[in-house]
Amino acid sequence: MLQRKTVVLSLGDYSYCILPSYIHDFSFSWPALVGVGHLSRNQGFVFTGEESWQRF
């Protein structure tokens, strides 16, 4: 079974972070990623600096 993930890229640091839950449609205003639209309205994520970022 396939599982969707939301991935945030940091092009300046050449790194990425996989969020703990999938958010279909979102708006991004640092440090918050906020779900928008009927599929994502009550979802969101706030970056605190504790996230696990992977280099690419």
DRENLO-107603 format. One record per atom (N, C-alpha, C, CB): residue number from 1; atom name; x, y negated, z. Coordinates in steps of 0.02 Angstrom, whole numbers. Atoms other than C-alpha are relative to their C-alpha. Glycine has a CB too. Layout:
# residues N
{n=NUM; atom=CA; u=X; v=Y; w=Z}
...
***
This chain:
# residues 56
{n=1; atom=N; u=42; v=59; w=0}
{n=1; atom=CA; u=0; v=0; w=0}
{n=1; atom=C; u=44; v=-62; w=0}
{n=1; atom=CB; u=-48; v=0; w=61}
{n=2; atom=N; u=-37; v=63; w=3}
{n=2; atom=CA; u=64; v=-173; w=-43}
{n=2; atom=C; u=-26; v=-48; w=53}
{n=2; atom=CB; u=-5; v=-32; w=-70}
{n=3; atom=N; u=19; v=50; w=-50}
{n=3; atom=CA; u=64; v=-310; w=87}
{n=3; atom=C; u=28; v=-67; w=-22}
{n=3; atom=CB; u=27; v=20; w=71}
{n=4; atom=N; u=-22; v=67; w=19}
{n=4; atom=CA; u=72; v=-495; w=45}
{n=4; atom=C; u=34; v=-33; w=58}
{n=4; atom=CB; u=-59; v=-43; w=-24}
{n=5; atom=N; u=-38; v=38; w=-50}
{n=5; atom=CA; u=194; v=-607; w=138}
{n=5; atom=C; u=4; v=-73; w=-24}
{n=5; atom=CB; u=71; v=29; w=12}
{n=6; atom=N; u=-14; v=70; w=17}
{n=6; atom=CA; u=218; v=-796; w=143}
{n=6; atom=C; u=74; v=-11; w=16}
{n=6; atom=CB; u=-46; v=-50; w=39}
{n=7; atom=N; u=-71; v=12; w=-7}
{n=7; atom=CA; u=400; v=-842; w=115}
{n=7; atom=C; u=13; v=-75; w=-10}
{n=7; atom=CB; u=41; v=43; w=-51}
{n=8; atom=N; u=-19; v=71; w=6}
{n=8; atom=CA; u=472; v=-1017; w=143}
{n=8; atom=C; u=74; v=-2; w=-17}
{n=8; atom=CB; u=-16; v=-39; w=66}
{n=9; atom=N; u=-69; v=7; w=22}
{n=9; atom=CA; u=632; v=-1063; w=51}
{n=9; atom=C; u=29; v=-66; w=23}
{n=9; atom=CB; u=5; v=6; w=-75}
{n=10; atom=N; u=-39; v=61; w=-13}
{n=10; atom=CA; u=762; v=-1188; w=108}
{n=10; atom=C; u=54; v=-3; w=-53}
{n=10; atom=CB; u=30; v=-1; w=74}
{n=11; atom=N; u=-48; v=3; w=55}
{n=11; atom=CA; u=852; v=-1233; w=-52}
{n=11; atom=C; u=65; v=-34; w=20}
{n=11; atom=CB; u=-31; v=-36; w=-59}
{n=12; atom=N; u=-60; v=34; w=-24}
{n=12; atom=CA; u=974; v=-1346; w=39}
{n=12; atom=C; u=47; v=46; w=38}
{n=12; atom=CB; u=-18; v=-59; w=43}
{n=13; atom=N; u=-39; v=-47; w=-41}
{n=13; atom=CA; u=1030; v=-1207; w=156}
{n=13; atom=C; u=7; v=68; w=-32}
{n=13; atom=CB; u=-31; v=7; w=68}
{n=14; atom=N; u=-1; v=-66; w=34}
{n=14; atom=CA; u=1008; v=-1063; w=31}
{n=14; atom=C; u=-24; v=55; w=48}
{n=14; atom=CB; u=71; v=16; w=-26}
{n=15; atom=N; u=27; v=-49; w=-47}
{n=15; atom=CA; u=899; v=-970; w=155}
{n=15; atom=C; u=-76; v=4; w=-7}
{n=15; atom=CB; u=20; v=-18; w=73}
{n=16; atom=N; u=72; v=-9; w=2}
{n=16; atom=CA; u=722; v=-905; w=175}
{n=16; atom=C; u=-25; v=28; w=66}
{n=16; atom=CB; u=-20; v=46; w=-58}
{n=17; atom=N; u=33; v=-24; w=-60}
{n=17; atom=CA; u=601; v=-863; w=314}
{n=17; atom=C; u=-66; v=32; w=-21}
{n=17; atom=CB; u=-12; v=-58; w=52}
{n=18; atom=N; u=63; v=-34; w=13}
{n=18; atom=CA; u=459; v=-736; w=305}
{n=18; atom=C; u=-46; v=-13; w=59}
{n=18; atom=CB; u=10; v=77; w=-12}
{n=19; atom=N; u=47; v=17; w=-54}
{n=19; atom=CA; u=309; v=-796; w=405}
{n=19; atom=C; u=-34; v=63; w=26}
{n=19; atom=CB; u=-52; v=-50; w=-24}
{n=20; atom=N; u=30; v=-59; w=-30}
{n=20; atom=CA; u=223; v=-675; w=524}
{n=20; atom=C; u=-67; v=20; w=-30}
{n=20; atom=CB; u=-9; v=-11; w=73}
{n=21; atom=N; u=63; v=-17; w=33}
{n=21; atom=CA; u=58; v=-684; w=428}
{n=21; atom=C; u=-4; v=-35; w=-68}
{n=21; atom=CB; u=-60; v=-20; w=45}
{n=22; atom=N; u=9; v=26; w=67}
{n=22; atom=CA; u=7; v=-715; w=248}
{n=22; atom=C; u=-48; v=-59; w=2}
{n=22; atom=CB; u=-27; v=54; w=-48}
{n=23; atom=N; u=44; v=58; w=6}
{n=23; atom=CA; u=-67; v=-886; w=209}
{n=23; atom=C; u=-11; v=-12; w=-75}
{n=23; atom=CB; u=31; v=-65; w=36}
{n=24; atom=N; u=17; v=2; w=72}
{n=24; atom=CA; u=-156; v=-892; w=40}
{n=24; atom=C; u=16; v=-67; w=-32}
{n=24; atom=CB; u=-72; v=17; w=-10}
{n=25; atom=N; u=-9; v=67; w=28}
{n=25; atom=CA; u=-154; v=-1079; w=9}
{n=25; atom=C; u=16; v=-47; w=58}
{n=25; atom=CB; u=-64; v=-25; w=-39}
{n=26; atom=N; u=-21; v=41; w=-56}
{n=26; atom=CA; u=-66; v=-1209; w=115}
{n=26; atom=C; u=28; v=-67; w=-22}
{n=26; atom=CB; u=52; v=36; w=41}
{n=27; atom=N; u=-31; v=65; w=7}
{n=27; atom=CA; u=-4; v=-1386; w=133}
{n=27; atom=C; u=59; v=-2; w=49}
{n=27; atom=CB; u=-51; v=-59; w=13}
{n=28; atom=N; u=-61; v=-2; w=-41}
{n=28; atom=CA; u=170; v=-1418; w=202}
{n=28; atom=C; u=22; v=-71; w=17}
{n=28; atom=CB; u=56; v=37; w=-37}
{n=29; atom=N; u=-25; v=64; w=-25}
{n=29; atom=CA; u=221; v=-1567; w=309}
{n=29; atom=C; u=42; v=16; w=61}
{n=29; atom=CB; u=-59; v=-50; w=16}
{n=30; atom=N; u=-46; v=-23; w=-52}
{n=30; atom=CA; u=375; v=-1531; w=414}
{n=30; atom=C; u=-18; v=-28; w=68}
{n=30; atom=CB; u=70; v=-19; w=-17}
{n=31; atom=N; u=-16; v=-71; w=-5}
{n=31; atom=CA; u=369; v=-1447; w=538}
{n=31; atom=C; u=-60; v=47; w=-6}
{n=31; atom=CB; u=36; v=12; w=64}
{n=32; atom=N; u=61; v=-41; w=1}
{n=32; atom=CA; u=193; v=-1383; w=504}
{n=32; atom=C; u=-19; v=22; w=-70}
{n=32; atom=CB; u=-58; v=-37; w=31}
{n=33; atom=N; u=29; v=-28; w=61}
{n=33; atom=CA; u=125; v=-1271; w=368}
{n=33; atom=C; u=-73; v=15; w=18}
{n=33; atom=CB; u=40; v=65; w=-25}
{n=34; atom=N; u=71; v=-4; w=-18}
{n=34; atom=CA; u=-66; v=-1285; w=370}
{n=34; atom=C; u=-39; v=31; w=-57}
{n=34; atom=CB; u=-27; v=-70; w=17}
{n=35; atom=N; u=43; v=-33; w=50}
{n=35; atom=CA; u=-188; v=-1170; w=280}
{n=35; atom=C; u=-54; v=-47; w=-24}
{n=35; atom=CB; u=-31; v=63; w=28}
{n=36; atom=N; u=53; v=41; w=30}
{n=36; atom=CA; u=-308; v=-1257; w=161}
{n=36; atom=C; u=-44; v=46; w=-43}
{n=36; atom=CB; u=30; v=-59; w=-42}
{n=37; atom=N; u=45; v=-39; w=41}
{n=37; atom=CA; u=-456; v=-1194; w=62}
{n=37; atom=C; u=-37; v=52; w=42}
{n=37; atom=CB; u=38; v=35; w=-56}
{n=38; atom=N; u=44; v=-45; w=-38}
{n=38; atom=CA; u=-588; v=-1068; w=112}
{n=38; atom=C; u=34; v=64; w=23}
{n=38; atom=CB; u=-60; v=17; w=-41}
{n=39; atom=N; u=-35; v=-61; w=-20}
{n=39; atom=CA; u=-466; v=-920; w=121}
{n=39; atom=C; u=51; v=-10; w=55}
{n=39; atom=CB; u=34; v=31; w=-60}
{n=40; atom=N; u=-55; v=13; w=-47}
{n=40; atom=CA; u=-338; v=-1004; w=234}
{n=40; atom=C; u=-15; v=-55; w=51}
{n=40; atom=CB; u=61; v=-19; w=-37}
{n=41; atom=N; u=18; v=59; w=-39}
{n=41; atom=CA; u=-432; v=-1140; w=328}
{n=41; atom=C; u=23; v=3; w=73}
{n=41; atom=CB; u=-74; v=-8; w=-1}
{n=42; atom=N; u=-17; v=-4; w=-71}
{n=42; atom=CA; u=-395; v=-1077; w=505}
{n=42; atom=C; u=69; v=29; w=13}
{n=42; atom=CB; u=-51; v=42; w=36}
{n=43; atom=N; u=-67; v=-27; w=-7}
{n=43; atom=CA; u=-216; v=-1022; w=475}
{n=43; atom=C; u=51; v=-56; w=-1}
{n=43; atom=CB; u=14; v=51; w=-55}
{n=44; atom=N; u=-54; v=48; w=1}
{n=44; atom=CA; u=-52; v=-1111; w=500}
{n=44; atom=C; u=61; v=27; w=35}
{n=44; atom=CB; u=-22; v=-65; w=31}
{n=45; atom=N; u=-62; v=-19; w=-32}
{n=45; atom=CA; u=125; v=-1103; w=562}
{n=45; atom=C; u=39; v=-63; w=14}
{n=45; atom=CB; u=42; v=49; w=-44}
{n=46; atom=N; u=-42; v=58; w=-17}
{n=46; atom=CA; u=236; v=-1229; w=653}
{n=46; atom=C; u=71; v=26; w=12}
{n=46; atom=CB; u=-28; v=-37; w=64}
{n=47; atom=N; u=-70; v=-18; w=-6}
{n=47; atom=CA; u=424; v=-1215; w=636}
{n=47; atom=C; u=28; v=-31; w=64}
{n=47; atom=CB; u=41; v=-23; w=-62}
{n=48; atom=N; u=-27; v=22; w=-65}
{n=48; atom=CA; u=511; v=-1227; w=806}
{n=48; atom=C; u=76; v=4; w=4}
{n=48; atom=CB; u=-31; v=41; w=55}
{n=49; atom=N; u=-72; v=-11; w=-2}
{n=49; atom=CA; u=690; v=-1181; w=762}
{n=49; atom=C; u=17; v=70; w=24}
{n=49; atom=CB; u=33; v=-51; w=45}
{n=50; atom=N; u=-11; v=-67; w=-24}
{n=50; atom=CA; u=669; v=-1006; w=832}
{n=50; atom=C; u=-11; v=53; w=-55}
{n=50; atom=CB; u=-48; v=14; w=58}
{n=51; atom=N; u=13; v=-46; w=54}
{n=51; atom=CA; u=630; v=-928; w=662}
{n=51; atom=C; u=63; v=37; w=-22}
{n=51; atom=CB; u=-31; v=-36; w=-60}
{n=52; atom=N; u=-56; v=-39; w=27}
{n=52; atom=CA; u=739; v=-795; w=583}
{n=52; atom=C; u=8; v=-16; w=-74}
{n=52; atom=CB; u=-12; v=77; w=11}
{n=53; atom=N; u=-15; v=19; w=69}
{n=53; atom=CA; u=814; v=-867; w=423}
{n=53; atom=C; u=53; v=46; w=-28}
{n=53; atom=CB; u=23; v=-74; w=-4}
{n=54; atom=N; u=-47; v=-44; w=34}
{n=54; atom=CA; u=904; v=-755; w=299}
{n=54; atom=C; u=33; v=-39; w=-57}
{n=54; atom=CB; u=-36; v=64; w=-28}
{n=55; atom=N; u=-37; v=34; w=54}
{n=55; atom=CA; u=1039; v=-819; w=180}
{n=55; atom=C; u=-10; v=37; w=-66}
{n=55; atom=CB; u=77; v=-4; w=17}
{n=56; atom=N; u=1; v=-31; w=66}
{n=56; atom=CA; u=1028; v=-789; w=-8}
{n=56; atom=C; u=52; v=-30; w=-44}
{n=56; atom=CB; u=-69; v=-7; w=-32}
***
